[in-house]
């Protein structure tokens, strides 16, 4: 793993949370993107090396909606950047971690992503992400 790439935060409403995070971080959101396969609208902030990703559900029963129902708004996942996601998935699987998908999926922000089951990571949802070429 190269570094902590971003922290994902589940919010009820991007419209309500965007101005809050712009004030908090004193910098504008630089990108919003809908990821249909995950049922989320995302918004990204950059502070130095680190990014914050806000996640809003696009459906009433999506993963983010269900997360907020159970745990309220807040930190949803930690994302670590890797250079070779398939190799890293294989390594982690070999160490006994549970992957939530067998293949990397296309995520937001031009990334290939794979999540680890929080059951196998002390309750922390971990995302692996690799920058897509091009
Ligand atoms: Zn993420």
Backbone and ligand atoms as CSV (ligand in chain L), in Angstrom:
chain,resi,resn,atom,element,x,y,z
A,1,UNK,N,N,0.842,-1.196,0.000
A,1,UNK,CA,C,0.000,0.000,0.000
A,1,UNK,C,C,0.868,1.233,0.000
A,2,UNK,N,N,0.479,2.234,-0.797
A,2,UNK,CA,C,1.298,3.437,-0.930
A,2,UNK,C,C,1.008,4.448,0.168
A,3,UNK,N,N,-0.284,4.717,0.358
A,3,UNK,CA,C,-0.648,5.756,1.339
A,3,UNK,C,C,-2.151,5.719,1.561
A,4,UNK,N,N,-2.584,6.424,2.605
A,4,UNK,CA,C,-4.012,6.658,2.793
A,4,UNK,C,C,-4.422,7.669,1.717
A,5,UNK,N,N,-5.280,7.242,0.792
A,5,UNK,CA,C,-5.628,8.104,-0.351
A,5,UNK,C,C,-6.775,9.044,-0.002
A,6,UNK,N,N,-7.821,8.483,0.608
A,6,UNK,CA,C,-8.913,9.345,1.063
A,6,UNK,C,C,-9.699,8.692,2.189
A,7,UNK,N,N,-10.517,9.514,2.823
A,7,UNK,CA,C,-11.455,9.036,3.828
A,7,UNK,C,C,-12.852,9.282,3.284
A,8,UNK,N,N,-13.686,8.239,3.305
A,8,UNK,CA,C,-15.057,8.359,2.822
A,8,UNK,C,C,-15.994,8.669,3.974
A,9,UNK,N,N,-16.856,9.656,3.777
A,9,UNK,CA,C,-17.793,10.076,4.816
A,9,UNK,C,C,-19.218,9.984,4.269
A,10,UNK,N,N,-20.065,9.245,4.979
A,10,UNK,CA,C,-21.458,9.082,4.559
A,10,UNK,C,C,-22.265,10.284,5.024
A,11,UNK,N,N,-22.985,10.905,4.094
A,11,UNK,CA,C,-23.833,12.051,4.442
A,11,UNK,C,C,-25.246,11.812,3.907
A,12,UNK,N,N,-26.209,12.443,4.588
A,12,UNK,CA,C,-27.595,12.311,4.130
A,12,UNK,C,C,-27.816,13.110,2.864
A,13,UNK,N,N,-27.193,14.282,2.804
A,13,UNK,CA,C,-27.453,15.192,1.693
A,13,UNK,C,C,-26.186,15.931,1.283
A,14,UNK,N,N,-25.755,15.724,0.050
A,14,UNK,CA,C,-24.588,16.459,-0.450
A,14,UNK,C,C,-24.866,17.956,-0.462
A,15,UNK,N,N,-26.088,18.291,-0.822
A,15,UNK,CA,C,-26.462,19.703,-0.899
A,15,UNK,C,C,-26.230,20.392,0.446
A,16,UNK,N,N,-26.567,19.688,1.532
A,16,UNK,CA,C,-26.401,20.265,2.865
A,16,UNK,C,C,-24.949,20.190,3.322
A,17,UNK,N,N,-24.242,19.127,2.941
A,17,UNK,CA,C,-22.898,18.896,3.483
A,17,UNK,C,C,-21.793,19.594,2.710
A,18,UNK,N,N,-22.024,19.871,1.424
A,18,UNK,CA,C,-20.978,20.542,0.639
A,18,UNK,C,C,-20.550,21.879,1.253
A,19,UNK,N,N,-21.497,22.772,1.538
A,19,UNK,CA,C,-21.073,24.056,2.128
A,19,UNK,C,C,-20.395,23.871,3.484
A,20,UNK,N,N,-20.860,22.884,4.252
A,20,UNK,CA,C,-20.252,22.635,5.564
A,20,UNK,C,C,-18.781,22.241,5.419
A,21,UNK,N,N,-18.494,21.310,4.492
A,21,UNK,CA,C,-17.110,20.867,4.328
A,21,UNK,C,C,-16.255,21.928,3.638
A,22,UNK,N,N,-16.875,22.749,2.774
A,22,UNK,CA,C,-16.114,23.837,2.166
A,22,UNK,C,C,-15.658,24.830,3.238
A,23,UNK,N,N,-16.542,25.078,4.200
A,23,UNK,CA,C,-16.171,25.973,5.303
A,23,UNK,C,C,-15.130,25.320,6.199
A,24,UNK,N,N,-15.367,24.059,6.542
A,24,UNK,CA,C,-14.474,23.341,7.443
A,24,UNK,C,C,-13.063,23.275,6.879
A,25,UNK,N,N,-12.963,22.906,5.592
A,25,UNK,CA,C,-11.649,22.688,4.986
A,25,UNK,C,C,-11.087,23.943,4.345
A,26,UNK,N,N,-11.920,24.966,4.262
A,26,UNK,CA,C,-11.538,26.211,3.606
A,26,UNK,C,C,-11.024,25.956,2.190
A,27,UNK,N,N,-11.675,25.037,1.494
A,27,UNK,CA,C,-11.361,24.839,0.078
A,27,UNK,C,C,-12.592,24.274,-0.630
A,28,UNK,N,N,-12.708,24.578,-1.931
A,28,UNK,CA,C,-13.910,24.165,-2.651
A,28,UNK,C,C,-13.871,22.680,-3.014
A,29,UNK,N,N,-15.041,22.105,-3.143
A,29,UNK,CA,C,-15.163,20.773,-3.715
A,29,UNK,C,C,-14.639,20.847,-5.143
A,30,UNK,N,N,-13.754,19.915,-5.544
A,30,UNK,CA,C,-13.187,20.010,-6.899
A,30,UNK,C,C,-13.818,19.043,-7.881
A,31,UNK,N,N,-14.661,18.136,-7.368
A,31,UNK,CA,C,-15.264,17.181,-8.297
A,31,UNK,C,C,-16.493,16.537,-7.659
A,32,UNK,N,N,-17.564,16.402,-8.435
A,32,UNK,CA,C,-18.686,15.568,-7.997
A,32,UNK,C,C,-18.906,14.530,-9.087
A,33,UNK,N,N,-19.330,13.359,-8.666
A,33,UNK,CA,C,-19.463,12.260,-9.625
A,33,UNK,C,C,-20.482,11.266,-9.096
A,34,UNK,N,N,-21.339,10.771,-9.986
A,34,UNK,CA,C,-22.288,9.727,-9.615
A,34,UNK,C,C,-21.716,8.379,-10.030
A,35,UNK,N,N,-21.731,7.425,-9.099
A,35,UNK,CA,C,-21.306,6.061,-9.435
A,35,UNK,C,C,-22.551,5.178,-9.389
A,36,UNK,N,N,-23.117,4.933,-10.571
A,36,UNK,CA,C,-24.390,4.213,-10.648
A,36,UNK,C,C,-24.299,2.806,-10.070
A,37,UNK,N,N,-23.175,2.134,-10.336
A,37,UNK,CA,C,-23.049,0.742,-9.883
A,37,UNK,C,C,-23.084,0.636,-8.354
A,38,UNK,N,N,-22.695,1.723,-7.658
A,38,UNK,CA,C,-22.690,1.704,-6.195
A,38,UNK,C,C,-23.897,2.452,-5.614
A,39,UNK,N,N,-24.659,3.108,-6.471
A,39,UNK,CA,C,-25.814,3.876,-5.999
A,39,UNK,C,C,-25.433,5.077,-5.144
A,40,UNK,N,N,-24.346,5.777,-5.542
A,40,UNK,CA,C,-23.906,6.932,-4.750
A,40,UNK,C,C,-23.584,8.148,-5.613
A,41,UNK,N,N,-23.842,9.309,-5.026
A,41,UNK,CA,C,-23.285,10.562,-5.526
A,41,UNK,C,C,-22.092,10.878,-4.637
A,42,UNK,N,N,-20.988,11.271,-5.266
A,42,UNK,CA,C,-19.789,11.553,-4.476
A,42,UNK,C,C,-19.344,12.995,-4.709
A,43,UNK,N,N,-18.630,13.531,-3.738
A,43,UNK,CA,C,-18.031,14.866,-3.871
A,43,UNK,C,C,-16.658,14.817,-3.220
A,44,UNK,N,N,-15.663,15.394,-3.883
A,44,UNK,CA,C,-14.277,15.280,-3.418
A,44,UNK,C,C,-13.674,16.623,-3.025
A,45,UNK,N,N,-12.906,16.571,-1.942
A,45,UNK,CA,C,-12.119,17.704,-1.468
A,45,UNK,C,C,-10.677,17.247,-1.358
A,46,UNK,N,N,-9.756,18.191,-1.594
A,46,UNK,CA,C,-8.346,17.855,-1.470
A,46,UNK,C,C,-7.704,18.786,-0.451
A,47,UNK,N,N,-6.905,18.195,0.431
A,47,UNK,CA,C,-6.113,18.992,1.366
A,47,UNK,C,C,-4.714,18.400,1.348
A,48,UNK,N,N,-3.794,19.078,0.679
A,48,UNK,CA,C,-2.447,18.529,0.563
A,48,UNK,C,C,-2.498,17.185,-0.131
A,49,UNK,N,N,-1.924,16.172,0.504
A,49,UNK,CA,C,-1.861,14.824,-0.056
A,49,UNK,C,C,-3.178,14.079,0.094
A,50,UNK,N,N,-4.050,14.568,0.969
A,50,UNK,CA,C,-5.205,13.766,1.375
A,50,UNK,C,C,-6.493,14.269,0.754
A,51,UNK,N,N,-7.408,13.337,0.564
A,51,UNK,CA,C,-8.718,13.700,0.034
A,51,UNK,C,C,-9.816,13.248,0.988
A,52,UNK,N,N,-10.921,13.962,0.901
A,52,UNK,CA,C,-12.142,13.578,1.599
A,52,UNK,C,C,-13.186,13.298,0.526
A,53,UNK,N,N,-13.871,12.179,0.646
A,53,UNK,CA,C,-14.935,11.824,-0.292
A,53,UNK,C,C,-16.258,11.801,0.475
A,54,UNK,N,N,-17.177,12.664,0.095
A,54,UNK,CA,C,-18.513,12.611,0.690
A,54,UNK,C,C,-19.367,11.680,-0.156
A,55,UNK,N,N,-20.172,10.848,0.511
A,55,UNK,CA,C,-21.013,9.882,-0.195
A,55,UNK,C,C,-22.468,10.073,0.201
A,56,UNK,N,N,-23.313,10.231,-0.799
A,56,UNK,CA,C,-24.754,10.366,-0.586
A,56,UNK,C,C,-25.440,9.260,-1.375
A,57,UNK,N,N,-26.416,8.622,-0.768
A,57,UNK,CA,C,-27.122,7.548,-1.462
A,57,UNK,C,C,-28.014,8.113,-2.557
A,58,UNK,N,N,-28.092,7.400,-3.675
A,58,UNK,CA,C,-29.022,7.826,-4.730
A,58,UNK,C,C,-30.374,7.123,-4.596
A,59,UNK,N,N,-30.429,6.110,-3.725
A,59,UNK,CA,C,-31.695,5.389,-3.533
A,59,UNK,C,C,-31.975,5.223,-2.039
A,60,UNK,N,N,-33.245,4.988,-1.719
A,60,UNK,CA,C,-33.660,4.907,-0.316
A,60,UNK,C,C,-33.073,3.684,0.395
A,61,UNK,N,N,-32.719,2.640,-0.377
A,61,UNK,CA,C,-32.219,1.419,0.275
A,61,UNK,C,C,-30.793,1.075,-0.176
A,62,UNK,N,N,-30.055,2.083,-0.658
A,62,UNK,CA,C,-28.670,1.858,-1.073
A,62,UNK,C,C,-27.753,1.616,0.114
A,63,UNK,N,N,-26.500,1.252,-0.161
A,63,UNK,CA,C,-25.563,0.922,0.925
A,63,UNK,C,C,-25.337,2.110,1.863
A,64,UNK,N,N,-25.269,3.315,1.302
A,64,UNK,CA,C,-25.026,4.481,2.149
A,64,UNK,C,C,-26.271,4.817,2.978
A,65,UNK,N,N,-27.437,4.683,2.379
A,65,UNK,CA,C,-28.677,4.921,3.124
A,65,UNK,C,C,-28.787,3.946,4.294
A,66,UNK,N,N,-28.454,2.686,4.037
A,66,UNK,CA,C,-28.540,1.674,5.102
A,66,UNK,C,C,-27.485,1.916,6.173
A,67,UNK,N,N,-26.298,2.351,5.759
A,67,UNK,CA,C,-25.237,2.666,6.722
A,67,UNK,C,C,-25.705,3.775,7.663
A,68,UNK,N,N,-26.283,4.845,7.101
A,68,UNK,CA,C,-26.721,5.986,7.915
A,68,UNK,C,C,-27.859,5.569,8.844
A,69,UNK,N,N,-28.732,4.701,8.343
A,69,UNK,CA,C,-29.821,4.210,9.167
A,69,UNK,C,C,-29.290,3.497,10.415
A,70,UNK,N,N,-28.244,2.709,10.219
A,70,UNK,CA,C,-27.685,1.928,11.329
A,70,UNK,C,C,-26.769,2.747,12.223
A,71,UNK,N,N,-25.922,3.593,11.608
A,71,UNK,CA,C,-24.829,4.219,12.355
A,71,UNK,C,C,-24.830,5.730,12.333
A,72,UNK,N,N,-25.777,6.342,11.676
A,72,UNK,CA,C,-25.807,7.793,11.478
A,72,UNK,C,C,-24.717,8.235,10.501
A,73,UNK,N,N,-24.727,9.520,10.180
A,73,UNK,CA,C,-23.715,10.053,9.279
A,73,UNK,C,C,-22.340,9.942,9.936
A,74,UNK,N,N,-21.303,9.840,9.123
A,74,UNK,CA,C,-19.962,9.790,9.701
A,74,UNK,C,C,-18.998,9.042,8.818
A,75,UNK,N,N,-17.836,8.701,9.389
A,75,UNK,CA,C,-16.793,8.030,8.622
A,75,UNK,C,C,-17.287,6.681,8.133
A,76,UNK,N,N,-17.165,6.468,6.838
A,76,UNK,CA,C,-17.686,5.256,6.211
A,76,UNK,C,C,-16.565,4.299,5.822
A,77,UNK,N,N,-15.487,4.808,5.241
A,77,UNK,CA,C,-14.376,3.923,4.878
A,77,UNK,C,C,-13.046,4.671,4.802
A,78,UNK,N,N,-11.964,3.880,4.886
A,78,UNK,CA,C,-10.612,4.377,4.650
A,78,UNK,C,C,-10.147,3.785,3.335
A,79,UNK,N,N,-9.574,4.614,2.466
A,79,UNK,CA,C,-9.122,4.119,1.164
A,79,UNK,C,C,-7.611,4.222,1.051
A,80,UNK,N,N,-6.987,3.096,0.746
A,80,UNK,CA,C,-5.537,3.040,0.580
A,80,UNK,C,C,-5.200,2.877,-0.888
A,81,UNK,N,N,-4.263,3.675,-1.365
A,81,UNK,CA,C,-3.835,3.580,-2.746
A,81,UNK,C,C,-2.820,2.446,-2.901
A,82,UNK,N,N,-2.979,1.673,-3.960
A,82,UNK,CA,C,-2.049,0.584,-4.265
A,82,UNK,C,C,-1.598,0.713,-5.717
A,83,UNK,N,N,-0.467,0.104,-6.027
A,83,UNK,CA,C,0.024,0.174,-7.408
A,83,UNK,C,C,-0.524,-0.962,-8.258
A,84,UNK,N,N,-0.756,-2.127,-7.632
A,84,UNK,CA,C,-1.269,-3.285,-8.365
A,84,UNK,C,C,-2.397,-3.901,-7.553
A,85,UNK,N,N,-3.623,-3.493,-7.865
A,85,UNK,CA,C,-4.753,-3.862,-7.007
A,85,UNK,C,C,-4.984,-5.376,-6.985
A,86,UNK,N,N,-4.797,-6.035,-8.132
A,86,UNK,CA,C,-5.052,-7.481,-8.157
A,86,UNK,C,C,-4.037,-8.226,-7.290
A,87,UNK,N,N,-2.784,-7.778,-7.334
A,87,UNK,CA,C,-1.755,-8.407,-6.508
A,87,UNK,C,C,-2.039,-8.173,-5.027
A,88,UNK,N,N,-2.486,-6.961,-4.697
A,88,UNK,CA,C,-2.785,-6.622,-3.304
A,88,UNK,C,C,-4.002,-7.409,-2.811
A,89,UNK,N,N,-5.002,-7.585,-3.681
A,89,UNK,CA,C,-6.180,-8.373,-3.312
A,89,UNK,C,C,-5.769,-9.816,-3.007
A,90,UNK,N,N,-4.890,-10.337,-3.845
A,90,UNK,CA,C,-4.426,-11.714,-3.657
A,90,UNK,C,C,-3.657,-11.840,-2.343
A,91,UNK,N,N,-2.782,-10.852,-2.082
A,91,UNK,CA,C,-1.991,-10.875,-0.855
A,91,UNK,C,C,-2.907,-10.847,0.380
A,92,UNK,N,N,-3.894,-9.938,0.373
A,92,UNK,CA,C,-4.756,-9.787,1.535
A,92,UNK,C,C,-5.649,-11.009,1.736
A,93,UNK,N,N,-6.115,-11.563,0.625
A,93,UNK,CA,C,-6.914,-12.775,0.711
A,93,UNK,C,C,-6.093,-13.903,1.336
A,94,UNK,N,N,-4.829,-13.976,0.939
A,94,UNK,CA,C,-3.924,-14.972,1.492
A,94,UNK,C,C,-3.693,-14.792,2.982
A,95,UNK,N,N,-3.831,-13.538,3.456
A,95,UNK,CA,C,-3.672,-13.235,4.880
A,95,UNK,C,C,-4.970,-13.430,5.653
A,96,UNK,N,N,-6.040,-13.851,4.939
A,96,UNK,CA,C,-7.287,-14.164,5.628
A,96,UNK,C,C,-8.326,-13.055,5.616
A,97,UNK,N,N,-8.052,-11.963,4.910
A,97,UNK,CA,C,-9.053,-10.890,4.824
A,97,UNK,C,C,-10.128,-11.268,3.807
A,98,UNK,N,N,-11.341,-10.759,4.059
A,98,UNK,CA,C,-12.458,-11.089,3.184
A,98,UNK,C,C,-12.690,-9.942,2.195
A,99,UNK,N,N,-12.636,-10.253,0.905
A,99,UNK,CA,C,-12.872,-9.247,-0.127
A,99,UNK,C,C,-14.355,-9.182,-0.457
A,100,UNK,N,N,-14.859,-7.988,-0.720
A,100,UNK,CA,C,-16.283,-7.844,-1.043
A,100,UNK,C,C,-16.563,-8.028,-2.532
A,101,UNK,N,N,-15.520,-8.089,-3.348
A,101,UNK,CA,C,-15.717,-8.454,-4.751
A,101,UNK,C,C,-14.507,-9.254,-5.210
A,102,UNK,N,N,-14.751,-10.153,-6.160
A,102,UNK,CA,C,-13.658,-11.015,-6.622
A,102,UNK,C,C,-12.747,-10.300,-7.591
A,103,UNK,N,N,-13.331,-9.294,-8.273
A,103,UNK,CA,C,-12.552,-8.514,-9.237
A,103,UNK,C,C,-12.615,-7.045,-8.834
A,104,UNK,N,N,-11.599,-6.255,-9.196
A,104,UNK,CA,C,-11.683,-4.816,-8.954
A,104,UNK,C,C,-12.858,-4.227,-9.738
A,105,UNK,N,N,-13.504,-3.203,-9.150
A,105,UNK,CA,C,-14.615,-2.548,-9.830
A,105,UNK,C,C,-14.242,-1.115,-10.150
A,106,UNK,N,N,-14.965,-0.533,-11.108
A,106,UNK,CA,C,-14.714,0.861,-11.438
A,106,UNK,C,C,-15.386,1.742,-10.391
A,107,UNK,N,N,-14.573,2.531,-9.678
A,107,UNK,CA,C,-15.113,3.408,-8.652
A,107,UNK,C,C,-15.098,4.856,-9.101
A,108,UNK,N,N,-15.313,5.768,-8.158
A,108,UNK,CA,C,-15.277,7.195,-8.476
A,108,UNK,C,C,-13.833,7.643,-8.666
A,109,UNK,N,N,-13.658,8.836,-9.244
A,109,UNK,CA,C,-12.359,9.498,-9.306
A,109,UNK,C,C,-11.340,8.716,-10.130
A,110,UNK,N,N,-11.833,8.055,-11.203
A,110,UNK,CA,C,-10.938,7.349,-12.124
A,110,UNK,C,C,-10.098,6.265,-11.450
A,111,UNK,N,N,-10.768,5.461,-10.605
A,111,UNK,CA,C,-10.051,4.456,-9.836
A,111,UNK,C,C,-10.655,3.063,-10.043
A,112,UNK,N,N,-9.797,2.070,-9.956
A,112,UNK,CA,C,-10.258,0.698,-9.765
A,112,UNK,C,C,-10.289,0.471,-8.262
A,113,UNK,N,N,-11.364,-0.137,-7.770
A,113,UNK,CA,C,-11.494,-0.274,-6.318
A,113,UNK,C,C,-11.919,-1.685,-5.919
A,114,UNK,N,N,-11.594,-2.028,-4.678
A,114,UNK,CA,C,-12.089,-3.258,-4.070
A,114,UNK,C,C,-12.203,-2.992,-2.577
A,115,UNK,N,N,-13.292,-3.465,-1.973
A,115,UNK,CA,C,-13.493,-3.248,-0.543
A,115,UNK,C,C,-13.232,-4.531,0.232
A,116,UNK,N,N,-12.780,-4.369,1.480
A,116,UNK,CA,C,-12.592,-5.504,2.386
A,116,UNK,C,C,-13.742,-5.525,3.373
A,117,UNK,N,N,-14.215,-6.711,3.702
A,117,UNK,CA,C,-15.332,-6.823,4.639
A,117,UNK,C,C,-14.904,-6.351,6.029
A,118,UNK,N,N,-15.693,-5.439,6.629
A,118,UNK,CA,C,-15.329,-4.913,7.958
A,118,UNK,C,C,-15.212,-5.993,9.031
A,119,UNK,N,N,-15.906,-7.115,8.808
A,119,UNK,CA,C,-15.791,-8.238,9.744
A,119,UNK,C,C,-14.347,-8.698,9.885
A,120,UNK,N,N,-13.581,-8.562,8.812
A,120,UNK,CA,C,-12.207,-9.071,8.832
A,120,UNK,C,C,-11.194,-7.967,9.120
A,121,UNK,N,N,-11.665,-6.729,9.362
A,121,UNK,CA,C,-10.735,-5.612,9.572
A,121,UNK,C,C,-11.102,-4.776,10.804
A,122,UNK,N,N,-11.472,-5.456,11.875
A,122,UNK,CA,C,-11.805,-4.757,13.136
A,122,UNK,C,C,-12.908,-3.709,12.965
A,123,UNK,N,N,-13.853,-3.998,12.063
A,123,UNK,CA,C,-14.996,-3.106,11.931
A,123,UNK,C,C,-14.779,-1.911,11.023
A,124,UNK,N,N,-13.597,-1.831,10.398
A,124,UNK,CA,C,-13.309,-0.699,9.509
A,124,UNK,C,C,-13.475,-1.131,8.057
A,125,UNK,N,N,-14.360,-0.462,7.336
A,125,UNK,CA,C,-14.479,-0.744,5.912
A,125,UNK,C,C,-13.260,-0.152,5.207
A,126,UNK,N,N,-12.497,-1.022,4.536
A,126,UNK,CA,C,-11.260,-0.594,3.876
A,126,UNK,C,C,-11.428,-0.719,2.366
A,127,UNK,N,N,-11.043,0.328,1.668
A,127,UNK,CA,C,-11.078,0.338,0.207
A,127,UNK,C,C,-9.651,0.318,-0.309
A,128,UNK,N,N,-9.395,-0.540,-1.281
A,128,UNK,CA,C,-8.143,-0.459,-2.021
A,128,UNK,C,C,-8.446,0.304,-3.298
A,129,UNK,N,N,-7.579,1.211,-3.696
A,129,UNK,CA,C,-7.835,1.890,-4.961
A,129,UNK,C,C,-6.549,2.047,-5.752
A,130,UNK,N,N,-6.718,1.927,-7.051
A,130,UNK,CA,C,-5.601,2.056,-7.965
A,130,UNK,C,C,-6.009,3.012,-9.083
A,131,UNK,N,N,-5.181,3.988,-9.331
A,131,UNK,CA,C,-5.435,4.952,-10.406
A,131,UNK,C,C,-5.518,4.205,-11.731
A,132,UNK,N,N,-6.566,4.498,-12.518
A,132,UNK,CA,C,-6.663,3.847,-13.830
A,132,UNK,C,C,-5.774,4.573,-14.816
A,133,UNK,N,N,-5.136,3.799,-15.677
A,133,UNK,CA,C,-4.265,4.440,-16.670
A,133,UNK,C,C,-5.085,5.297,-17.625
A,134,UNK,N,N,-4.536,6.420,-18.049
A,134,UNK,CA,C,-5.170,7.259,-19.070
A,134,UNK,C,C,-6.075,8.321,-18.539
L,1,ZN,ZN,ZN,-13.759,5.814,-1.424
